[in-house]
Amino acid sequence: NSYLKAKKILEDNRPLLDHLAKTLVEQEVVSAEEFQMMLVEFNAQTVNFGVIGEDRNREQLPFQDMPSSV
């Protein structure tokens, strides 16, 4: 269940989330480098993710004409 997985990830990383919230209140912005350092400092726990099941109707998604990079 996606809800339970998301809840577990948030609970496992609660100290990181509290630190991030405090930092954002103090300085309003966190750079990508600062966030990466926080992930390392707090030993952030992640889970593997992937597409569950088969890709269906991928060709029918909007914006198919857009370039893959800008």
N, C-alpha and C positions, 0 to 999 in steps of 0.2 A: 504494500500500500504506500503510495507516494507521500501521504500525510505523515505516516509513522516514520518513514525514512528521513523526511525533511526535519521532523521534530528531533530525531536522534542526532542528526548532524548539528543542529542548533544547540542541543543540550551538551554534546561532546565538546563544542567550541565556545561555550558560554564565557569563559574568561576573555577570549579574544573579542567576542562581540561587545562585552562590557568595556574593554579597553578602546575598541574602535569607536563606540558611542561617545565615550568621554573625550577622546581626541577630536572627534567631529564637533562636539559642542564647543570645545576650546578654540579650534582653529578653522572650523567650517569645511576644510578641504583636506583630503589625504591623497598624496601622490601615489602612483602605482608602485614606486620604489618603497615608500613608507609602508604601504599595505603588504608588500612582499616580505618586508622585514618583520612585520607583525606576525605574518603566517609562520615564519621561521621561529621567531621568539616564543610564540605560544604553541609551537608544535601542532599546528592545525591538523585536525583529522579529516580526511576526505574519503569519499567512497567512489568506486568505479561507476561510471555511468555509460550507458550506451542505448541504442535504439532497441526497444523491446518489440519483438515481432518484426514483420517485414515492412519495408518502405512501400507505402501504397499511394498511388496517385501523385507521386512526386512531380511528374511532368505537368500536373494541373495547378501547381502552386503559382501564386502571382509573381510577377517580376522575373520571369524566366529570361527576358531579353536583356536584363541588366548584366554588365560585366562582372566577373567574379572578384575583381579588385579595382580600386579606384586610383 
